[in-house]
Amino acid sequence: MKKATIETFSSVWDALADTPEEAANLRIRSALMQQIAAILEASGWTQAEAATRCGVTQPRINDLLRGRIARFSLDALVNIAAALGRKVTVSLDDAA
């Protein structure tokens, strides 16, 4: 019987993604989704109110709050943040 090989990753995104580029995209989308969700939850709005303010549908807000990352592009998340009056900034760091 063969012994199983154990692989370790620096993040869950590295484990799920096929390439480092895809992992970086997932990492950024996840961070934006978490920050937007925190803003929406702190506002006390219903999902319908949040949807109106963000210029999307209530099911889109539900997807965001449930962390359905595959349903959101970076563009869509930046647009939602802008609709909330937030500015998204980007910085580049050396890869570890």
C-alpha positions as CSV (number, residue, x, y, z in Angstrom):
1,M,0.0,0.0,0.0
2,K,1.3,3.5,-0.9
3,K,1.7,6.1,1.8
4,A,-0.4,9.2,1.2
5,T,1.5,12.4,0.4
6,I,0.7,15.4,2.5
7,E,0.8,18.7,0.8
8,T,0.9,22.0,2.7
9,F,-0.1,25.4,1.4
10,S,0.4,28.9,2.8
11,S,-3.3,29.7,2.4
12,V,-6.6,28.1,1.6
13,W,-6.6,30.1,-1.7
14,D,-3.2,28.5,-2.7
15,A,-4.7,25.1,-2.0
16,L,-7.8,25.8,-4.1
17,A,-6.3,27.6,-7.0
18,D,-4.6,26.1,-10.0
19,T,-2.1,28.9,-10.4
20,P,-0.5,31.6,-8.1
21,E,-2.3,34.2,-10.2
22,E,-5.7,32.6,-9.5
23,A,-4.9,32.4,-5.8
24,A,-4.0,36.1,-5.7
25,N,-7.3,37.0,-7.4
26,L,-9.3,34.8,-4.9
27,R,-7.4,36.4,-2.0
28,I,-8.2,40.0,-3.2
29,R,-11.9,39.2,-3.9
30,S,-12.2,37.5,-0.5
31,A,-10.8,40.5,1.3
32,L,-13.1,42.9,-0.6
33,M,-16.1,40.7,0.1
34,Q,-15.4,40.6,3.8
35,Q,-14.9,44.4,4.0
36,I,-18.1,45.1,2.0
37,A,-20.1,42.6,4.1
38,A,-18.8,44.3,7.3
39,I,-20.0,47.7,6.0
40,L,-23.4,46.3,5.1
41,E,-23.9,44.5,8.4
42,A,-22.8,47.6,10.4
43,S,-25.3,49.8,8.4
44,G,-28.2,47.8,9.8
45,W,-29.9,47.8,6.3
46,T,-32.0,44.9,5.1
47,Q,-30.7,43.0,2.1
48,A,-33.2,44.8,0.0
49,E,-32.0,48.2,1.2
50,A,-28.4,47.3,0.8
51,A,-29.1,46.1,-2.8
52,T,-30.8,49.4,-3.7
53,R,-27.8,51.4,-2.3
54,C,-25.3,49.1,-4.1
55,G,-27.1,49.1,-7.4
56,V,-27.5,45.3,-7.4
57,T,-30.3,42.9,-6.7
58,Q,-31.1,41.4,-3.3
59,P,-30.0,37.9,-4.4
60,R,-26.6,39.5,-5.2
61,I,-26.3,40.9,-1.7
62,N,-27.3,37.5,-0.3
63,D,-24.5,35.9,-2.4
64,L,-22.0,38.4,-1.1
65,L,-23.0,38.0,2.5
66,R,-22.8,34.2,2.2
67,G,-19.3,34.4,0.7
68,R,-20.1,33.0,-2.7
69,I,-16.8,34.2,-4.1
70,A,-17.2,32.5,-7.5
71,R,-20.2,34.8,-8.3
72,F,-18.2,38.0,-8.1
73,S,-15.5,39.5,-10.3
74,L,-13.0,42.2,-9.0
75,D,-14.9,44.7,-11.2
76,A,-18.2,43.9,-9.6
77,L,-16.8,44.2,-6.1
78,V,-15.1,47.5,-6.9
79,N,-18.4,48.8,-8.3
80,I,-20.3,47.8,-5.1
81,A,-17.7,49.5,-2.9
82,A,-17.9,52.7,-5.0
83,A,-21.7,52.6,-4.7
84,L,-21.2,52.6,-0.9
85,G,-19.0,55.6,-1.2
86,R,-15.8,53.7,-0.6
87,K,-12.5,54.0,-2.5
88,V,-10.6,50.8,-3.3
89,T,-6.9,51.1,-3.3
90,V,-4.3,48.7,-4.7
91,S,-0.7,48.2,-3.7
92,L,1.9,45.8,-4.9
93,D,4.3,44.0,-2.5
94,D,7.1,41.6,-3.2
95,A,6.0,38.0,-3.3
96,A,7.0,36.0,-0.3
